[in-house]
Amino acid sequence: MTLLFPVAVLALVGYVVAFPIVVRGTADLARIPGGIWRVTGYRNRKTWRHAMKGGYLLGGWPGAVVVLVWRRSEERVVLREEWELLIEERRRRHEIVLAHYEDAPDDATPSP
């Protein structure tokens, strides 16, 4: 009984403290599109999600540690850089398409 009480308190505090951390970590994970994961060839997103949630179920603290590892990982940096490149490429293509449909400056002047 003497060891059970501190372990239970530690787990309870871990659940309370780690809950917002794990929620934000899984949200950060979900923001990266699936196509980016497939293109870069990194581990599956489900692996990270299961590690975060499984760690949370093991007392909360391990889930917070997994989120910390994810936030500082090279994998996250590369995935986010690829995502930014994709966004920039789409924006450029969109500008090219819009420029194609704009009126030429000669068309703007009224004809006499």
C-alpha positions in Angstrom: 0.0 0.0 0.0 2.9 2.4 0.7 4.2 2.2 -2.9 0.8 2.0 -4.6 -0.4 5.4 -3.4 2.5 7.5 -4.8 2.4 5.6 -8.1 -1.3 6.2 -8.4 -0.8 9.9 -7.6 2.1 10.1 -10.1 -0.1 8.5 -12.8 -3.1 10.8 -12.0 -0.9 13.9 -12.2 0.6 12.6 -15.4 -2.8 12.2 -17.0 -3.8 15.7 -16.0 -0.6 17.3 -17.1 0.0 15.3 -20.3 -3.5 15.6 -21.7 -3.2 19.0 -23.3 0.4 18.2 -24.4 -0.7 15.0 -26.2 -3.8 16.7 -27.7 -1.6 19.4 -29.2 0.9 16.9 -30.4 -1.7 14.8 -32.2 -3.1 18.0 -33.7 0.3 19.0 -34.9 0.7 15.6 -36.4 -2.6 15.7 -38.2 -1.9 19.1 -39.8 0.7 17.6 -42.1 -1.1 16.2 -45.1 -0.9 12.5 -45.9 0.6 13.1 -49.3 3.6 14.7 -47.7 4.2 11.6 -45.6 4.1 9.4 -48.6 6.4 11.6 -50.7 9.1 11.9 -48.0 9.1 8.1 -47.2 9.2 8.7 -43.4 7.4 6.5 -40.9 3.7 6.3 -41.0 1.8 9.0 -39.2 -0.2 6.2 -37.4 3.0 5.1 -35.7 3.5 8.5 -34.1 -0.1 8.8 -33.2 -0.2 5.3 -31.6 3.0 6.1 -29.7 1.6 9.4 -28.3 -1.8 7.9 -27.3 -0.2 4.6 -26.0 2.2 6.6 -23.9 -0.6 8.6 -22.5 -2.4 5.5 -21.5 0.7 4.3 -19.7 0.5 7.1 -17.1 0.5 10.3 -19.2 4.2 11.1 -18.8 5.4 8.7 -21.6 2.9 10.3 -24.0 4.3 13.8 -23.2 7.8 12.5 -23.8 6.8 11.1 -27.2 5.3 14.5 -28.1 8.5 16.2 -27.1 10.6 13.8 -29.2 8.2 14.4 -32.1 8.5 18.2 -31.8 12.3 18.1 -31.8 12.6 15.4 -34.5 14.3 15.9 -37.8 11.4 14.0 -39.4 9.0 16.8 -38.3 11.3 19.5 -39.7 11.7 17.8 -43.1 7.9 17.1 -43.3 7.1 20.7 -42.6 9.7 22.0 -45.1 8.2 19.7 -47.8 4.7 21.0 -46.9 5.9 24.6 -47.2 7.5 23.9 -50.6 4.2 22.3 -51.7 2.2 25.3 -50.6 4.6 27.7 -52.3 4.5 25.7 -55.6 0.7 25.6 -55.5 0.6 29.4 -54.9 2.9 30.0 -57.9 0.8 27.8 -60.1 -2.3 29.6 -59.0 -0.7 33.0 -59.9 0.3 31.7 -63.3 -3.3 30.6 -64.0 -4.7 33.9 -62.8 -2.2 35.8 -64.9 -3.3 33.8 -67.9 -6.9 34.9 -67.5 -6.3 38.6 -66.8 -7.1 41.1 -69.5 -4.2 42.4 -71.5 -3.4 46.1 -70.9 -4.4 46.9 -74.5 -7.9 45.6 -73.9 -8.5 48.0 -71.1 -8.4 51.1 -73.2 -11.7 52.0 -74.9 -11.6 52.0 -78.7 -12.6 55.2 -80.5 
